[in-house]
Amino acid sequence: MRKHPAFHFLLPISISSSSRFPTLRPCFQASNLLIVIAKPHRSLKASIISSIGILVCAWSAALITFVFHDLHSKALVPIAFLAIVILVSIRCGIASGVIGSAIAALIFATFLYAPVGTPQIANKTARSNIAWMVLGGLSISYLLGSSSGGRQRHN
């Protein structure tokens, strides 16, 4: 049986109540309780790199929204944004690509497409392009994304 990577170890213990305070002693019987001590899943460096990638996606989406706000042909903007998601997921990790594409979709839906100020999109083409961007960002991040430390790949 494989252990989940988030668990550091499983320690079977027995509780002895012979004294006033119960004591915990390691034992290896099947009928005892299991205490699970989880190790941290990600390091601080990986979390900072992932946060930077999410911020890059959010600021890029805001900048693209500002640039393309007055143009009439803005339906393909989310599909073109996938290039930024590819770069962020390769450099900063899977979580950055997934969360960054979701935040970018919210920014595009709220500030780029009519009605502005709400996450609803009136144009069906723009709505489907936003959905394709989220789906593409999710799949591209998992296919091309690096591990949680950035620039490392697990095979």
C-alpha positions as CSV (number, residue, x, y, z in Angstrom):
1,M,0.0,0.0,0.0
2,R,1.5,3.4,-1.1
3,K,1.4,6.3,1.3
4,H,0.0,9.6,0.1
5,P,2.9,12.1,-0.5
6,A,1.4,14.6,1.9
7,F,1.8,12.2,4.9
8,H,5.2,12.0,6.5
9,F,4.6,8.8,8.3
10,L,1.9,6.8,10.1
11,L,2.7,6.0,13.7
12,P,0.6,3.3,15.5
13,I,0.4,4.1,19.2
14,S,-1.2,2.7,22.3
15,I,-2.6,4.8,25.0
16,S,-1.7,3.6,28.5
17,S,-3.8,5.0,31.3
18,S,-2.0,3.4,34.2
19,S,-0.8,6.7,35.5
20,R,-2.7,9.9,36.0
21,F,-1.9,11.2,32.6
22,P,-2.2,9.0,29.6
23,T,1.0,8.3,27.8
24,L,1.6,7.5,24.1
25,R,3.9,4.6,23.3
26,P,4.7,3.4,19.8
27,C,3.5,-0.2,19.2
28,F,2.8,-2.3,16.2
29,Q,-0.6,-4.0,16.8
30,A,-3.4,-3.8,14.3
31,S,-6.0,-2.8,16.8
32,N,-4.4,0.5,17.9
33,L,-5.1,4.0,16.9
34,L,-3.2,5.7,14.1
35,I,-1.9,9.2,14.4
36,V,-1.1,10.9,11.1
37,I,1.5,13.6,11.1
38,A,1.5,15.4,7.8
39,K,4.6,17.1,6.5
40,P,4.2,20.4,4.7
41,H,3.3,19.7,1.1
42,R,5.1,22.7,-0.4
43,S,8.1,24.8,0.6
44,L,8.0,28.5,1.1
45,K,10.1,29.1,-2.0
46,A,7.6,27.1,-4.1
47,S,4.7,29.0,-2.7
48,I,6.3,32.3,-3.5
49,I,7.1,31.2,-7.0
50,S,3.5,30.1,-7.5
51,S,2.2,33.3,-6.1
52,I,4.4,35.3,-8.5
53,G,3.0,33.3,-11.4
54,I,-0.5,33.9,-10.3
55,L,0.2,37.7,-10.0
56,V,1.8,37.7,-13.5
57,C,-1.3,36.1,-15.0
58,A,-3.6,38.6,-13.1
59,W,-1.6,41.7,-14.1
60,S,-1.2,40.5,-17.7
61,A,-5.0,40.0,-17.9
62,A,-5.6,43.4,-16.5
63,L,-3.2,45.0,-18.9
64,I,-4.6,43.1,-21.9
65,T,-8.1,44.2,-20.7
66,F,-7.0,47.8,-20.6
67,V,-5.4,47.7,-24.0
68,F,-8.2,45.8,-25.8
69,H,-11.1,47.4,-24.0
70,D,-12.1,49.8,-26.9
71,L,-11.5,47.5,-29.8
72,H,-14.4,45.7,-31.5
73,S,-12.6,42.4,-32.2
74,K,-11.9,41.3,-28.6
75,A,-13.5,37.9,-28.8
76,L,-10.2,36.1,-29.4
77,V,-8.3,37.8,-26.6
78,P,-8.7,34.9,-24.1
79,I,-7.4,32.4,-26.7
80,A,-4.3,34.5,-27.2
81,F,-3.9,34.8,-23.5
82,L,-3.1,31.1,-23.4
83,A,0.5,31.9,-24.5
84,I,1.0,33.7,-21.2
85,V,-0.6,30.8,-19.3
86,I,1.9,28.4,-21.1
87,L,4.9,30.5,-20.0
88,V,3.7,30.9,-16.5
89,S,2.9,27.2,-16.0
90,I,6.3,26.2,-17.4
91,R,8.2,28.6,-15.3
92,C,6.1,28.8,-12.1
93,G,4.3,25.5,-11.9
94,I,0.9,23.8,-12.4
95,A,-1.0,25.7,-9.7
96,S,0.1,29.1,-11.1
97,G,-1.2,28.2,-14.6
98,V,-4.5,26.8,-13.3
99,I,-5.3,29.5,-10.8
100,G,-3.9,32.2,-13.1
101,S,-6.2,31.2,-16.0
102,A,-9.2,31.2,-13.7
103,I,-8.4,34.6,-12.3
104,A,-7.8,35.9,-15.9
105,A,-11.2,34.5,-16.9
106,L,-12.8,36.4,-14.1
107,I,-11.0,39.6,-15.1
108,F,-11.9,39.2,-18.8
109,A,-15.5,38.5,-18.0
110,T,-15.9,41.4,-15.5
111,F,-14.0,44.1,-17.3
112,L,-13.6,43.3,-21.0
113,Y,-16.9,42.0,-22.2
114,A,-20.4,43.6,-21.9
115,P,-22.0,44.1,-19.5
116,V,-18.9,45.6,-17.8
117,G,-18.8,45.3,-14.1
118,T,-20.5,41.9,-13.8
119,P,-19.0,38.5,-14.5
120,Q,-21.8,37.7,-17.0
121,I,-21.0,37.8,-20.7
122,A,-23.7,38.6,-23.2
123,N,-21.8,37.5,-26.3
124,K,-22.0,33.8,-26.9
125,T,-18.7,33.7,-28.8
126,A,-16.8,35.5,-26.1
127,R,-18.4,33.3,-23.4
128,S,-17.2,30.1,-25.3
129,N,-13.8,31.6,-25.8
130,I,-13.5,32.3,-22.0
131,A,-14.6,28.7,-21.4
132,W,-12.0,27.4,-23.9
133,M,-9.3,29.6,-22.2
134,V,-10.1,28.0,-18.8
135,L,-10.1,24.5,-20.2
136,G,-7.0,25.1,-22.2
137,G,-5.2,26.7,-19.2
138,L,-6.1,23.7,-17.1
139,S,-4.9,21.2,-19.6
140,I,-1.8,23.1,-20.7
141,S,-0.8,23.6,-17.1
142,Y,-1.0,19.9,-16.3
143,L,0.7,18.9,-19.5
144,L,3.5,21.5,-19.6
145,G,3.7,22.7,-16.1
146,S,6.7,22.2,-13.9
147,S,6.6,20.8,-10.4
148,S,6.0,22.9,-7.3
149,G,9.6,24.2,-7.1
150,G,9.5,25.7,-10.6
151,R,11.7,24.5,-13.4
152,Q,11.8,20.9,-12.1
153,R,10.0,18.1,-13.8
154,H,8.8,14.9,-12.4
155,N,8.5,11.9,-14.7
